[in-house]
Amino acid sequence: MTRNTRRARAIAIAEAKPNARMVTLRYLMLAAGAIAASLALLLSHFI
């Protein structure tokens, strides 16, 4: 395997889609942030 082939394979692996667990975790954190912001906005109206 030549150096360019190895480099191309490393780049392809680095650019591969992230695994499903990380994507799920990212969306859960995004949802938690959105819920927290919504609650803060609602509480600020009632106080």
C-alpha atoms as a printed R data frame, in Angstrom:
   type eleno elety resid chain resno       x      y      z
1  ATOM     1    CA   MET     A     1   0.000  0.000  0.000
2  ATOM     2    CA   THR     A     2   1.503  3.287 -1.026
3  ATOM     3    CA   ARG     A     3   1.640  6.374  1.090
4  ATOM     4    CA   ASN     A     4  -1.079  8.124 -0.949
5  ATOM     5    CA   THR     A     5  -3.395  5.140 -0.639
6  ATOM     6    CA   ARG     A     6  -2.923  5.084  3.108
7  ATOM     7    CA   ARG     A     7  -3.549  8.814  3.313
8  ATOM     8    CA   ALA     A     8  -6.689  8.578  1.179
9  ATOM     9    CA   ARG     A     9  -8.011  5.763  3.364
10 ATOM    10    CA   ALA     A    10  -7.318  7.755  6.547
11 ATOM    11    CA   ILE     A    11  -9.141 10.780  5.141
12 ATOM    12    CA   ALA     A    12 -12.102  8.620  4.091
13 ATOM    13    CA   ILE     A    13 -12.334  7.118  7.580
14 ATOM    14    CA   ALA     A    14 -12.111 10.552  9.191
15 ATOM    15    CA   GLU     A    15 -14.897 11.881  6.975
16 ATOM    16    CA   ALA     A    16 -17.151  8.873  7.518
17 ATOM    17    CA   LYS     A    17 -20.519  9.448  9.113
18 ATOM    18    CA   PRO     A    18 -20.367  9.594 12.915
19 ATOM    19    CA   ASN     A    19 -21.838  6.564 14.636
20 ATOM    20    CA   ALA     A    20 -25.517  6.541 15.520
21 ATOM    21    CA   ARG     A    21 -24.907  6.795 19.268
22 ATOM    22    CA   MET     A    22 -23.085 10.119 18.930
23 ATOM    23    CA   VAL     A    23 -25.768 11.512 16.604
24 ATOM    24    CA   THR     A    24 -28.495 10.468 19.036
25 ATOM    25    CA   LEU     A    25 -26.626 11.998 21.959
26 ATOM    26    CA   ARG     A    26 -26.142 15.245 20.040
27 ATOM    27    CA   TYR     A    27 -29.860 15.521 19.245
28 ATOM    28    CA   LEU     A    28 -30.813 14.706 22.833
29 ATOM    29    CA   MET     A    29 -28.547 17.452 24.126
30 ATOM    30    CA   LEU     A    30 -29.992 19.872 21.572
31 ATOM    31    CA   ALA     A    31 -33.525 18.947 22.659
32 ATOM    32    CA   ALA     A    32 -32.609 19.362 26.340
33 ATOM    33    CA   GLY     A    33 -31.227 22.820 25.628
34 ATOM    34    CA   ALA     A    34 -34.350 23.816 23.728
35 ATOM    35    CA   ILE     A    35 -36.591 22.596 26.552
36 ATOM    36    CA   ALA     A    36 -34.525 24.453 29.138
37 ATOM    37    CA   ALA     A    37 -34.705 27.663 27.093
38 ATOM    38    CA   SER     A    38 -38.464 27.293 26.661
39 ATOM    39    CA   LEU     A    39 -38.979 26.732 30.380
40 ATOM    40    CA   ALA     A    40 -36.826 29.737 31.219
41 ATOM    41    CA   LEU     A    41 -38.867 31.875 28.831
42 ATOM    42    CA   LEU     A    42 -42.146 30.650 30.294
43 ATOM    43    CA   LEU     A    43 -40.980 31.191 33.868
44 ATOM    44    CA   SER     A    44 -39.828 34.699 33.069
45 ATOM    45    CA   HIS     A    45 -43.353 35.543 31.908
46 ATOM    46    CA   PHE     A    46 -44.969 34.233 35.076
47 ATOM    47    CA   ILE     A    47 -42.577 35.848 37.522
